[in-house]
């Protein structure tokens, strides 16, 4: 169902900021808030978002380990960049 809500501009901006900080759209944030307040159950969106963040962080850690194992120092990284530039012809 769609509905229109009128609220003061400053309240809307603060609510939008809170939703963004939680990684949610305004729609999802308001839905979660209303479900919590009326006791209509919970939604899986925040848990899904947390799992997505954990997965991303894990993949990032794995990538960092691979890079650390391959490039032992700044000279290795510079050499890799120079080689890539040569390959690209820049």
PyMOL Python script that loads the backbone (N, CA, C, O; Angstrom):
from pymol import cmd

cmd.read_pdbstr("""\
ATOM      1  N   UNK A   1       0.846  -1.176   0.000  1.00  0.00           N
ATOM      2  CA  UNK A   1       0.000   0.000   0.000  1.00  0.00           C
ATOM      3  C   UNK A   1       0.885   1.230   0.000  1.00  0.00           C
ATOM      4  O   UNK A   1       1.926   1.252   0.656  1.00  0.00           O
ATOM      5  N   UNK A   2       0.482   2.232  -0.719  1.00  0.00           N
ATOM      6  CA  UNK A   2       1.196   3.504  -0.724  1.00  0.00           C
ATOM      7  C   UNK A   2       0.443   4.493   0.129  1.00  0.00           C
ATOM      8  O   UNK A   2      -0.785   4.471   0.209  1.00  0.00           O
ATOM      9  N   UNK A   3       1.214   5.375   0.776  1.00  0.00           N
ATOM     10  CA  UNK A   3       0.598   6.439   1.563  1.00  0.00           C
ATOM     11  C   UNK A   3       1.497   7.662   1.513  1.00  0.00           C
ATOM     12  O   UNK A   3       2.676   7.566   1.172  1.00  0.00           O
ATOM     13  N   UNK A   4       0.939   8.795   1.850  1.00  0.00           N
ATOM     14  CA  UNK A   4       1.698  10.040   1.909  1.00  0.00           C
ATOM     15  C   UNK A   4       1.737  10.497   3.356  1.00  0.00           C
ATOM     16  O   UNK A   4       0.725  10.493   4.058  1.00  0.00           O
ATOM     17  N   UNK A   5       2.920  10.888   3.784  1.00  0.00           N
ATOM     18  CA  UNK A   5       3.093  11.369   5.157  1.00  0.00           C
ATOM     19  C   UNK A   5       3.614  12.795   5.092  1.00  0.00           C
ATOM     20  O   UNK A   5       4.586  13.078   4.391  1.00  0.00           O
ATOM     21  N   UNK A   6       2.968  13.687   5.821  1.00  0.00           N
ATOM     22  CA  UNK A   6       3.444  15.061   5.911  1.00  0.00           C
ATOM     23  C   UNK A   6       4.171  15.215   7.241  1.00  0.00           C
ATOM     24  O   UNK A   6       3.672  14.810   8.291  1.00  0.00           O
ATOM     25  N   UNK A   7       5.364  15.809   7.175  1.00  0.00           N
ATOM     26  CA  UNK A   7       6.132  16.056   8.389  1.00  0.00           C
ATOM     27  C   UNK A   7       6.985  17.297   8.172  1.00  0.00           C
ATOM     28  O   UNK A   7       7.212  17.703   7.033  1.00  0.00           O
ATOM     29  N   UNK A   8       7.457  17.898   9.249  1.00  0.00           N
ATOM     30  CA  UNK A   8       8.330  19.062   9.102  1.00  0.00           C
ATOM     31  C   UNK A   8       9.617  18.694   8.358  1.00  0.00           C
ATOM     32  O   UNK A   8      10.124  17.581   8.493  1.00  0.00           O
ATOM     33  N   UNK A   9      10.133  19.630   7.581  1.00  0.00           N
ATOM     34  CA  UNK A   9      11.337  19.381   6.781  1.00  0.00           C
ATOM     35  C   UNK A   9      12.518  18.933   7.626  1.00  0.00           C
ATOM     36  O   UNK A   9      13.248  18.022   7.236  1.00  0.00           O
ATOM     37  N   UNK A  10      12.715  19.563   8.783  1.00  0.00           N
ATOM     38  CA  UNK A  10      13.872  19.207   9.613  1.00  0.00           C
ATOM     39  C   UNK A  10      13.755  17.775  10.142  1.00  0.00           C
ATOM     40  O   UNK A  10      14.755  17.065  10.249  1.00  0.00           O
ATOM     41  N   UNK A  11      12.532  17.355  10.472  1.00  0.00           N
ATOM     42  CA  UNK A  11      12.326  15.983  10.937  1.00  0.00           C
ATOM     43  C   UNK A  11      12.590  14.993   9.801  1.00  0.00           C
ATOM     44  O   UNK A  11      13.211  13.951  10.014  1.00  0.00           O
ATOM     45  N   UNK A  12      12.120  15.317   8.604  1.00  0.00           N
ATOM     46  CA  UNK A  12      12.364  14.455   7.453  1.00  0.00           C
ATOM     47  C   UNK A  12      13.864  14.298   7.203  1.00  0.00           C
ATOM     48  O   UNK A  12      14.339  13.184   6.980  1.00  0.00           O
ATOM     49  N   UNK A  13      14.613  15.403   7.237  1.00  0.00           N
ATOM     50  CA  UNK A  13      16.058  15.330   6.991  1.00  0.00           C
ATOM     51  C   UNK A  13      16.755  14.474   8.046  1.00  0.00           C
ATOM     52  O   UNK A  13      17.643  13.686   7.721  1.00  0.00           O
ATOM     53  N   UNK A  14      16.356  14.626   9.301  1.00  0.00           N
ATOM     54  CA  UNK A  14      16.973  13.809  10.357  1.00  0.00           C
ATOM     55  C   UNK A  14      16.621  12.338  10.194  1.00  0.00           C
ATOM     56  O   UNK A  14      17.482  11.473  10.352  1.00  0.00           O
ATOM     57  N   UNK A  15      15.363  12.049   9.879  1.00  0.00           N
ATOM     58  CA  UNK A  15      14.946  10.656   9.686  1.00  0.00           C
ATOM     59  C   UNK A  15      15.666  10.044   8.491  1.00  0.00           C
ATOM     60  O   UNK A  15      16.102   8.895   8.556  1.00  0.00           O
ATOM     61  N   UNK A  16      15.794  10.787   7.418  1.00  0.00           N
ATOM     62  CA  UNK A  16      16.487  10.303   6.221  1.00  0.00           C
ATOM     63  C   UNK A  16      17.953  10.005   6.544  1.00  0.00           C
ATOM     64  O   UNK A  16      18.511   9.018   6.063  1.00  0.00           O
ATOM     65  N   UNK A  17      18.569  10.856   7.355  1.00  0.00           N
ATOM     66  CA  UNK A  17      19.965  10.652   7.751  1.00  0.00           C
ATOM     67  C   UNK A  17      20.112   9.392   8.606  1.00  0.00           C
ATOM     68  O   UNK A  17      21.056   8.624   8.420  1.00  0.00           O
ATOM     69  N   UNK A  18      19.189   9.178   9.534  1.00  0.00           N
ATOM     70  CA  UNK A  18      19.235   7.982  10.378  1.00  0.00           C
ATOM     71  C   UNK A  18      19.083   6.731   9.524  1.00  0.00           C
ATOM     72  O   UNK A  18      19.805   5.752   9.713  1.00  0.00           O
ATOM     73  N   UNK A  19      18.151   6.766   8.594  1.00  0.00           N
ATOM     74  CA  UNK A  19      17.946   5.621   7.698  1.00  0.00           C
ATOM     75  C   UNK A  19      19.214   5.340   6.899  1.00  0.00           C
ATOM     76  O   UNK A  19      19.631   4.189   6.770  1.00  0.00           O
ATOM     77  N   UNK A  20      19.820   6.385   6.368  1.00  0.00           N
ATOM     78  CA  UNK A  20      21.034   6.219   5.565  1.00  0.00           C
ATOM     79  C   UNK A  20      22.174   5.645   6.406  1.00  0.00           C
ATOM     80  O   UNK A  20      22.921   4.788   5.933  1.00  0.00           O
ATOM     81  N   UNK A  21      22.309   6.107   7.635  1.00  0.00           N
ATOM     82  CA  UNK A  21      23.362   5.593   8.517  1.00  0.00           C
ATOM     83  C   UNK A  21      23.172   4.107   8.806  1.00  0.00           C
ATOM     84  O   UNK A  21      24.139   3.389   9.061  1.00  0.00           O
ATOM     85  N   UNK A  22      21.940   3.657   8.765  1.00  0.00           N
ATOM     86  CA  UNK A  22      21.643   2.237   8.992  1.00  0.00           C
ATOM     87  C   UNK A  22      21.673   1.445   7.693  1.00  0.00           C
ATOM     88  O   UNK A  22      21.448   0.235   7.689  1.00  0.00           O
ATOM     89  N   UNK A  23      21.951   2.135   6.594  1.00  0.00           N
ATOM     90  CA  UNK A  23      22.022   1.459   5.302  1.00  0.00           C
ATOM     91  C   UNK A  23      20.656   1.080   4.752  1.00  0.00           C
ATOM     92  O   UNK A  23      20.538   0.128   3.980  1.00  0.00           O
ATOM     93  N   UNK A  24      19.634   1.813   5.142  1.00  0.00           N
ATOM     94  CA  UNK A  24      18.269   1.499   4.722  1.00  0.00           C
ATOM     95  C   UNK A  24      17.676   2.652   3.914  1.00  0.00           C
ATOM     96  O   UNK A  24      18.059   3.811   4.075  1.00  0.00           O
ATOM     97  N   UNK A  25      16.741   2.304   3.053  1.00  0.00           N
ATOM     98  CA  UNK A  25      15.959   3.339   2.383  1.00  0.00           C
ATOM     99  C   UNK A  25      14.998   3.914   3.414  1.00  0.00           C
ATOM    100  O   UNK A  25      14.742   3.304   4.452  1.00  0.00           O
ATOM    101  N   UNK A  26      14.475   5.086   3.115  1.00  0.00           N
ATOM    102  CA  UNK A  26      13.500   5.693   4.015  1.00  0.00           C
ATOM    103  C   UNK A  26      12.276   4.776   4.163  1.00  0.00           C
ATOM    104  O   UNK A  26      11.729   4.641   5.257  1.00  0.00           O
ATOM    105  N   UNK A  27      11.853   4.153   3.069  1.00  0.00           N
ATOM    106  CA  UNK A  27      10.709   3.241   3.101  1.00  0.00           C
ATOM    107  C   UNK A  27      10.972   2.075   4.058  1.00  0.00           C
ATOM    108  O   UNK A  27      10.139   1.766   4.910  1.00  0.00           O
ATOM    109  N   UNK A  28      12.146   1.423   3.910  1.00  0.00           N
ATOM    110  CA  UNK A  28      12.464   0.282   4.771  1.00  0.00           C
ATOM    111  C   UNK A  28      12.608   0.703   6.222  1.00  0.00           C
ATOM    112  O   UNK A  28      12.165  -0.002   7.128  1.00  0.00           O
ATOM    113  N   UNK A  29      13.227   1.853   6.439  1.00  0.00           N
ATOM    114  CA  UNK A  29      13.419   2.340   7.810  1.00  0.00           C
ATOM    115  C   UNK A  29      12.069   2.613   8.480  1.00  0.00           C
ATOM    116  O   UNK A  29      11.838   2.205   9.618  1.00  0.00           O
ATOM    117  N   UNK A  30      11.182   3.306   7.761  1.00  0.00           N
ATOM    118  CA  UNK A  30       9.858   3.598   8.326  1.00  0.00           C
ATOM    119  C   UNK A  30       9.050   2.322   8.549  1.00  0.00           C
ATOM    120  O   UNK A  30       8.348   2.198   9.553  1.00  0.00           O
ATOM    121  N   UNK A  31       9.146   1.382   7.622  1.00  0.00           N
ATOM    122  CA  UNK A  31       8.439   0.107   7.774  1.00  0.00           C
ATOM    123  C   UNK A  31       8.920  -0.626   9.021  1.00  0.00           C
ATOM    124  O   UNK A  31       8.112  -1.131   9.801  1.00  0.00           O
ATOM    125  N   UNK A  32      10.247  -0.682   9.208  1.00  0.00           N
ATOM    126  CA  UNK A  32      10.799  -1.329  10.410  1.00  0.00           C
ATOM    127  C   UNK A  32      10.328  -0.629  11.679  1.00  0.00           C
ATOM    128  O   UNK A  32       9.955  -1.277  12.657  1.00  0.00           O
ATOM    129  N   UNK A  33      10.350   0.683  11.651  1.00  0.00           N
ATOM    130  CA  UNK A  33       9.924   1.470  12.816  1.00  0.00           C
ATOM    131  C   UNK A  33       8.455   1.185  13.140  1.00  0.00           C
ATOM    132  O   UNK A  33       8.103   0.958  14.298  1.00  0.00           O
ATOM    133  N   UNK A  34       7.612   1.198  12.124  1.00  0.00           N
ATOM    134  CA  UNK A  34       6.192   0.931  12.353  1.00  0.00           C
ATOM    135  C   UNK A  34       5.944  -0.500  12.824  1.00  0.00           C
ATOM    136  O   UNK A  34       5.126  -0.721  13.718  1.00  0.00           O
ATOM    137  N   UNK A  35       6.631  -1.462  12.243  1.00  0.00           N
ATOM    138  CA  UNK A  35       6.479  -2.856  12.697  1.00  0.00           C
ATOM    139  C   UNK A  35       6.868  -3.002  14.157  1.00  0.00           C
ATOM    140  O   UNK A  35       6.187  -3.677  14.929  1.00  0.00           O
ATOM    141  N   UNK A  36       7.963  -2.367  14.527  1.00  0.00           N
ATOM    142  CA  UNK A  36       8.423  -2.455  15.916  1.00  0.00           C
ATOM    143  C   UNK A  36       7.405  -1.800  16.854  1.00  0.00           C
ATOM    144  O   UNK A  36       7.120  -2.325  17.930  1.00  0.00           O
ATOM    145  N   UNK A  37       6.871  -0.679  16.453  1.00  0.00           N
ATOM    146  CA  UNK A  37       5.941   0.060  17.325  1.00  0.00           C
ATOM    147  C   UNK A  37       4.585  -0.619  17.456  1.00  0.00           C
ATOM    148  O   UNK A  37       3.970  -0.570  18.522  1.00  0.00           O
ATOM    149  N   UNK A  38       4.115  -1.248  16.395  1.00  0.00           N
ATOM    150  CA  UNK A  38       2.789  -1.881  16.479  1.00  0.00           C
ATOM    151  C   UNK A  38       2.881  -3.372  16.744  1.00  0.00           C
ATOM    152  O   UNK A  38       1.854  -4.039  16.868  1.00  0.00           O
ATOM    153  N   UNK A  39       4.085  -3.906  16.833  1.00  0.00           N
ATOM    154  CA  UNK A  39       4.261  -5.311  17.159  1.00  0.00           C
ATOM    155  C   UNK A  39       3.854  -6.252  16.046  1.00  0.00           C
ATOM    156  O   UNK A  39       3.367  -7.352  16.304  1.00  0.00           O
ATOM    157  N   UNK A  40       4.052  -5.823  14.803  1.00  0.00           N
ATOM    158  CA  UNK A  40       3.641  -6.655  13.664  1.00  0.00           C
ATOM    159  C   UNK A  40       4.756  -7.566  13.191  1.00  0.00           C
ATOM    160  O   UNK A  40       4.726  -8.023  12.048  1.00  0.00           O
ATOM    161  N   UNK A  41       5.724  -7.839  14.020  1.00  0.00           N
ATOM    162  CA  UNK A  41       6.840  -8.687  13.609  1.00  0.00           C
ATOM    163  C   UNK A  41       8.008  -7.852  13.124  1.00  0.00           C
ATOM    164  O   UNK A  41       7.950  -6.624  13.080  1.00  0.00           O
ATOM    165  N   UNK A  42       9.058  -8.549  12.765  1.00  0.00           N
ATOM    166  CA  UNK A  42      10.247  -7.854  12.298  1.00  0.00           C
ATOM    167  C   UNK A  42      10.514  -8.213  10.850  1.00  0.00           C
ATOM    168  O   UNK A  42       9.960  -9.168  10.305  1.00  0.00           O
ATOM    169  N   UNK A  43      11.357  -7.436  10.265  1.00  0.00           N
ATOM    170  CA  UNK A  43      11.747  -7.694   8.882  1.00  0.00           C
ATOM    171  C   UNK A  43      13.187  -8.181   8.865  1.00  0.00           C
ATOM    172  O   UNK A  43      13.954  -7.875   9.778  1.00  0.00           O
ATOM    173  N   UNK A  44      13.559  -8.922   7.856  1.00  0.00           N
ATOM    174  CA  UNK A  44      14.904  -9.482   7.762  1.00  0.00           C
ATOM    175  C   UNK A  44      15.892  -8.518   7.134  1.00  0.00           C
ATOM    176  O   UNK A  44      17.083  -8.822   7.072  1.00  0.00           O
ATOM    177  N   UNK A  45      15.436  -7.366   6.667  1.00  0.00           N
ATOM    178  CA  UNK A  45      16.327  -6.448   5.949  1.00  0.00           C
ATOM    179  C   UNK A  45      17.568  -6.043   6.755  1.00  0.00           C
ATOM    180  O   UNK A  45      18.669  -6.109   6.207  1.00  0.00           O
ATOM    181  N   UNK A  46      17.453  -5.623   8.033  1.00  0.00           N
ATOM    182  CA  UNK A  46      18.669  -5.248   8.752  1.00  0.00           C
ATOM    183  C   UNK A  46      19.638  -6.420   8.913  1.00  0.00           C
ATOM    184  O   UNK A  46      20.848  -6.234   8.788  1.00  0.00           O
ATOM    185  N   UNK A  47      19.120  -7.639   9.192  1.00  0.00           N
ATOM    186  CA  UNK A  47      19.997  -8.797   9.323  1.00  0.00           C
ATOM    187  C   UNK A  47      20.681  -9.109   7.996  1.00  0.00           C
ATOM    188  O   UNK A  47      21.866  -9.439   7.959  1.00  0.00           O
ATOM    189  N   UNK A  48      19.920  -9.001   6.906  1.00  0.00           N
ATOM    190  CA  UNK A  48      20.498  -9.231   5.583  1.00  0.00           C
ATOM    191  C   UNK A  48      21.596  -8.223   5.299  1.00  0.00           C
ATOM    192  O   UNK A  48      22.639  -8.573   4.748  1.00  0.00           O
ATOM    193  N   UNK A  49      21.365  -6.976   5.673  1.00  0.00           N
ATOM    194  CA  UNK A  49      22.345  -5.918   5.441  1.00  0.00           C
ATOM    195  C   UNK A  49      23.601  -6.187   6.273  1.00  0.00           C
ATOM    196  O   UNK A  49      24.716  -6.016   5.781  1.00  0.00           O
ATOM    197  N   UNK A  50      23.430  -6.600   7.513  1.00  0.00           N
ATOM    198  CA  UNK A  50      24.570  -6.913   8.370  1.00  0.00           C
ATOM    199  C   UNK A  50      25.367  -8.069   7.798  1.00  0.00           C
ATOM    200  O   UNK A  50      26.597  -8.043   7.822  1.00  0.00           O
ATOM    201  N   UNK A  51      24.685  -9.087   7.282  1.00  0.00           N
ATOM    202  CA  UNK A  51      25.375 -10.229   6.683  1.00  0.00           C
ATOM    203  C   UNK A  51      26.125  -9.789   5.437  1.00  0.00           C
ATOM    204  O   UNK A  51      27.246 -10.234   5.190  1.00  0.00           O
ATOM    205  N   UNK A  52      25.515  -8.925   4.661  1.00  0.00           N
ATOM    206  CA  UNK A  52      26.168  -8.406   3.457  1.00  0.00           C
ATOM    207  C   UNK A  52      27.447  -7.645   3.831  1.00  0.00           C
ATOM    208  O   UNK A  52      28.467  -7.777   3.155  1.00  0.00           O
ATOM    209  N   UNK A  53      27.392  -6.866   4.885  1.00  0.00           N
ATOM    210  CA  UNK A  53      28.559  -6.112   5.353  1.00  0.00           C
ATOM    211  C   UNK A  53      29.647  -7.070   5.824  1.00  0.00           C
ATOM    212  O   UNK A  53      30.819  -6.883   5.498  1.00  0.00           O
ATOM    213  N   UNK A  54      29.266  -8.102   6.592  1.00  0.00           N
ATOM    214  CA  UNK A  54      30.247  -9.082   7.066  1.00  0.00           C
ATOM    215  C   UNK A  54      30.908  -9.803   5.905  1.00  0.00           C
ATOM    216  O   UNK A  54      32.121 -10.012   5.912  1.00  0.00           O
ATOM    217  N   UNK A  55      30.121 -10.185   4.908  1.00  0.00           N
ATOM    218  CA  UNK A  55      30.662 -10.877   3.741  1.00  0.00           C
ATOM    219  C   UNK A  55      31.627  -9.982   2.992  1.00  0.00           C
ATOM    220  O   UNK A  55      32.706 -10.423   2.596  1.00  0.00           O
ATOM    221  N   UNK A  56      31.249  -8.723   2.794  1.00  0.00           N
ATOM    222  CA  UNK A  56      32.116  -7.773   2.111  1.00  0.00           C
ATOM    223  C   UNK A  56      33.435  -7.601   2.864  1.00  0.00           C
ATOM    224  O   UNK A  56      34.505  -7.630   2.255  1.00  0.00           O
ATOM    225  N   UNK A  57      33.366  -7.424   4.175  1.00  0.00           N
ATOM    226  CA  UNK A  57      34.575  -7.261   4.981  1.00  0.00           C
ATOM    227  C   UNK A  57      35.465  -8.495   4.908  1.00  0.00           C
ATOM    228  O   UNK A  57      36.689  -8.378   4.846  1.00  0.00           O
ATOM    229  N   UNK A  58      34.854  -9.678   4.914  1.00  0.00           N
ATOM    230  CA  UNK A  58      35.629 -10.914   4.809  1.00  0.00           C
ATOM    231  C   UNK A  58      36.346 -10.982   3.461  1.00  0.00           C
ATOM    232  O   UNK A  58      37.531 -11.310   3.397  1.00  0.00           O
ATOM    233  N   UNK A  59      35.619 -10.671   2.384  1.00  0.00           N
ATOM    234  CA  UNK A  59      36.237 -10.685   1.054  1.00  0.00           C
ATOM    235  C   UNK A  59      37.358  -9.659   0.958  1.00  0.00           C
ATOM    236  O   UNK A  59      38.391  -9.918   0.340  1.00  0.00           O
ATOM    237  N   UNK A  60      37.159  -8.508   1.561  1.00  0.00           N
ATOM    238  CA  UNK A  60      38.190  -7.471   1.571  1.00  0.00           C
ATOM    239  C   UNK A  60      39.430  -7.933   2.336  1.00  0.00           C
ATOM    240  O   UNK A  60      40.555  -7.686   1.902  1.00  0.00           O
ATOM    241  N   UNK A  61      39.227  -8.596   3.464  1.00  0.00           N
ATOM    242  CA  UNK A  61      40.356  -9.146   4.228  1.00  0.00           C
ATOM    243  C   UNK A  61      41.121 -10.183   3.414  1.00  0.00           C
ATOM    244  O   UNK A  61      42.352 -10.191   3.412  1.00  0.00           O
ATOM    245  N   UNK A  62      40.392 -11.060   2.720  1.00  0.00           N
ATOM    246  CA  UNK A  62      41.041 -12.083   1.899  1.00  0.00           C
ATOM    247  C   UNK A  62      41.859 -11.441   0.781  1.00  0.00           C
ATOM    248  O   UNK A  62      42.974 -11.874   0.490  1.00  0.00           O
ATOM    249  N   UNK A  63      41.298 -10.408   0.158  1.00  0.00           N
ATOM    250  CA  UNK A  63      42.023  -9.697  -0.895  1.00  0.00           C
ATOM    251  C   UNK A  63      43.273  -9.027  -0.339  1.00  0.00           C
ATOM    252  O   UNK A  63      44.326  -9.053  -0.977  1.00  0.00           O
ATOM    253  N   UNK A  64      43.168  -8.432   0.834  1.00  0.00           N
ATOM    254  CA  UNK A  64      44.326  -7.790   1.461  1.00  0.00           C
ATOM    255  C   UNK A  64      45.424  -8.813   1.757  1.00  0.00           C
ATOM    256  O   UNK A  64      46.608  -8.519   1.590  1.00  0.00           O
ATOM    257  N   UNK A  65      45.035 -10.005   2.192  1.00  0.00           N
ATOM    258  CA  UNK A  65      46.024 -11.059   2.453  1.00  0.00           C
ATOM    259  C   UNK A  65      46.736 -11.481   1.169  1.00  0.00           C
ATOM    260  O   UNK A  65      47.951 -11.679   1.166  1.00  0.00           O
ATOM    261  N   UNK A  66      45.978 -11.620   0.081  1.00  0.00           N
ATOM    262  CA  UNK A  66      46.588 -11.988  -1.193  1.00  0.00           C
ATOM    263  C   UNK A  66      47.568 -10.920  -1.662  1.00  0.00           C
ATOM    264  O   UNK A  66      48.664 -11.229  -2.131  1.00  0.00           O
ATOM    265  N   UNK A  67      47.165  -9.673  -1.529  1.00  0.00           N
ATOM    266  CA  UNK A  67      48.036  -8.573  -1.944  1.00  0.00           C
ATOM    267  C   UNK A  67      49.296  -8.552  -1.081  1.00  0.00           C
ATOM    268  O   UNK A  67      50.403  -8.389  -1.594  1.00  0.00           O
ATOM    269  N   UNK A  68      49.127  -8.716   0.209  1.00  0.00           N
ATOM    270  CA  UNK A  68      50.281  -8.713   1.110  1.00  0.00           C
ATOM    271  C   UNK A  68      51.236  -9.860   0.801  1.00  0.00           C
ATOM    272  O   UNK A  68      52.451  -9.698   0.909  1.00  0.00           O
ATOM    273  N   UNK A  69      50.703 -11.008   0.420  1.00  0.00           N
ATOM    274  CA  UNK A  69      51.551 -12.160   0.101  1.00  0.00           C
ATOM    275  C   UNK A  69      52.307 -11.946  -1.205  1.00  0.00           C
ATOM    276  O   UNK A  69      53.420 -12.446  -1.368  1.00  0.00           O
ATOM    277  N   UNK A  70      51.710 -11.208  -2.130  1.00  0.00           N
ATOM    278  CA  UNK A  70      52.325 -10.995  -3.439  1.00  0.00           C
ATOM    279  C   UNK A  70      53.286  -9.817  -3.427  1.00  0.00           C
ATOM    280  O   UNK A  70      54.399  -9.921  -3.943  1.00  0.00           O
ATOM    281  N   UNK A  71      52.873  -8.701  -2.848  1.00  0.00           N
ATOM    282  CA  UNK A  71      53.679  -7.486  -2.854  1.00  0.00           C
ATOM    283  C   UNK A  71      54.330  -7.307  -1.489  1.00  0.00           C
ATOM    284  O   UNK A  71      53.658  -7.025  -0.497  1.00  0.00           O
ATOM    285  N   UNK A  72      55.600  -7.468  -1.458  1.00  0.00           N
ATOM    286  CA  UNK A  72      56.318  -7.405  -0.183  1.00  0.00           C
ATOM    287  C   UNK A  72      56.653  -5.981   0.248  1.00  0.00           C
ATOM    288  O   UNK A  72      56.920  -5.739   1.425  1.00  0.00           O
ATOM    289  N   UNK A  73      56.641  -5.059  -0.672  1.00  0.00           N
ATOM    290  CA  UNK A  73      56.985  -3.693  -0.294  1.00  0.00           C
ATOM    291  C   UNK A  73      56.490  -2.706  -1.323  1.00  0.00           C
ATOM    292  O   UNK A  73      55.918  -3.097  -2.340  1.00  0.00           O
ATOM    293  N   UNK A  74      56.707  -1.417  -1.063  1.00  0.00           N
ATOM    294  CA  UNK A  74      56.213  -0.394  -1.966  1.00  0.00           C
ATOM    295  C   UNK A  74      56.833  -0.491  -3.358  1.00  0.00           C
ATOM    296  O   UNK A  74      56.188  -0.146  -4.348  1.00  0.00           O
ATOM    297  N   UNK A  75      58.081  -0.959  -3.442  1.00  0.00           N
ATOM    298  CA  UNK A  75      58.722  -1.080  -4.754  1.00  0.00           C
ATOM    299  C   UNK A  75      57.997  -2.100  -5.623  1.00  0.00           C
ATOM    300  O   UNK A  75      57.864  -1.899  -6.830  1.00  0.00           O
ATOM    301  N   UNK A  76      57.524  -3.199  -5.021  1.00  0.00           N
ATOM    302  CA  UNK A  76      56.782  -4.206  -5.771  1.00  0.00           C
ATOM    303  C   UNK A  76      55.483  -3.612  -6.321  1.00  0.00           C
ATOM    304  O   UNK A  76      55.107  -3.882  -7.461  1.00  0.00           O
ATOM    305  N   UNK A  77      54.805  -2.809  -5.513  1.00  0.00           N
ATOM    306  CA  UNK A  77      53.558  -2.189  -5.952  1.00  0.00           C
ATOM    307  C   UNK A  77      53.825  -1.210  -7.091  1.00  0.00           C
ATOM    308  O   UNK A  77      53.081  -1.173  -8.071  1.00  0.00           O
ATOM    309  N   UNK A  78      54.879  -0.425  -6.960  1.00  0.00           N
ATOM    310  CA  UNK A  78      55.239   0.525  -8.018  1.00  0.00           C
ATOM    311  C   UNK A  78      55.564  -0.219  -9.305  1.00  0.00           C
ATOM    312  O   UNK A  78      55.129   0.187 -10.382  1.00  0.00           O
ATOM    313  N   UNK A  79      56.313  -1.285  -9.205  1.00  0.00           N
ATOM    314  CA  UNK A  79      56.662  -2.073 -10.386  1.00  0.00           C
ATOM    315  C   UNK A  79      55.406  -2.648 -11.044  1.00  0.00           C
ATOM    316  O   UNK A  79      55.305  -2.663 -12.271  1.00  0.00           O
ATOM    317  N   UNK A  80      54.460  -3.115 -10.251  1.00  0.00           N
ATOM    318  CA  UNK A  80      53.223  -3.673 -10.797  1.00  0.00           C
ATOM    319  C   UNK A  80      52.422  -2.600 -11.527  1.00  0.00           C
ATOM    320  O   UNK A  80      51.867  -2.856 -12.595  1.00  0.00           O
ATOM    321  N   UNK A  81      52.363  -1.407 -10.957  1.00  0.00           N
ATOM    322  CA  UNK A  81      51.636  -0.302 -11.595  1.00  0.00           C
ATOM    323  C   UNK A  81      52.325   0.091 -12.898  1.00  0.00           C
ATOM    324  O   UNK A  81      51.666   0.315 -13.913  1.00  0.00           O
ATOM    325  N   UNK A  82      53.656   0.174 -12.865  1.00  0.00           N
ATOM    326  CA  UNK A  82      54.389   0.522 -14.081  1.00  0.00           C
ATOM    327  C   UNK A  82      54.170  -0.529 -15.166  1.00  0.00           C
ATOM    328  O   UNK A  82      54.001  -0.189 -16.337  1.00  0.00           O
ATOM    329  N   UNK A  83      54.174  -1.792 -14.783  1.00  0.00           N
ATOM    330  CA  UNK A  83      53.947  -2.861 -15.747  1.00  0.00           C
ATOM    331  C   UNK A  83      52.541  -2.770 -16.335  1.00  0.00           C
ATOM    332  O   UNK A  83      52.351  -2.967 -17.536  1.00  0.00           O
ATOM    333  N   UNK A  84      51.565  -2.475 -15.495  1.00  0.00           N
ATOM    334  CA  UNK A  84      50.193  -2.341 -15.976  1.00  0.00           C
ATOM    335  C   UNK A  84      50.087  -1.162 -16.947  1.00  0.00           C
ATOM    336  O   UNK A  84      49.392  -1.253 -17.959  1.00  0.00           O
ATOM    337  N   UNK A  85      50.764  -0.069 -16.645  1.00  0.00           N
ATOM    338  CA  UNK A  85      50.734   1.088 -17.544  1.00  0.00           C
ATOM    339  C   UNK A  85      51.381   0.745 -18.886  1.00  0.00           C
ATOM    340  O   UNK A  85      50.896   1.161 -19.937  1.00  0.00           O
ATOM    341  N   UNK A  86      52.474  -0.012 -18.846  1.00  0.00           N
ATOM    342  CA  UNK A  86      53.103  -0.433 -20.106  1.00  0.00           C
ATOM    343  C   UNK A  86      52.154  -1.286 -20.920  1.00  0.00           C
ATOM    344  O   UNK A  86      52.049  -1.128 -22.136  1.00  0.00           O
ATOM    345  N   UNK A  87      51.464  -2.190 -20.247  1.00  0.00           N
ATOM    346  CA  UNK A  87      50.497  -3.057 -20.928  1.00  0.00           C
ATOM    347  C   UNK A  87      49.372  -2.254 -21.564  1.00  0.00           C
ATOM    348  O   UNK A  87      48.875  -2.602 -22.635  1.00  0.00           O
ATOM    349  N   UNK A  88      48.973  -1.168 -20.886  1.00  0.00           N
ATOM    350  CA  UNK A  88      47.882  -0.343 -21.397  1.00  0.00           C
ATOM    351  C   UNK A  88      48.368   0.685 -22.416  1.00  0.00           C
ATOM    352  O   UNK A  88      47.567   1.324 -23.099  1.00  0.00           O
ATOM    353  N   UNK A  89      49.699   0.836 -22.509  1.00  0.00           N
ATOM    354  CA  UNK A  89      50.263   1.786 -23.460  1.00  0.00           C
ATOM    355  C   UNK A  89      50.193   3.224 -23.008  1.00  0.00           C
ATOM    356  O   UNK A  89      50.157   4.135 -23.834  1.00  0.00           O
ATOM    357  N   UNK A  90      50.172   3.444 -21.677  1.00  0.00           N
ATOM    358  CA  UNK A  90      50.110   4.820 -21.178  1.00  0.00           C
ATOM    359  C   UNK A  90      51.440   5.250 -20.618  1.00  0.00           C
ATOM    360  O   UNK A  90      51.577   6.382 -20.152  1.00  0.00           O
TER     361      UNK A  90
END
""", "prot")
cmd.dss("prot")
cmd.show_as("cartoon", "prot")
cmd.util.cbc("prot")
cmd.orient("prot")
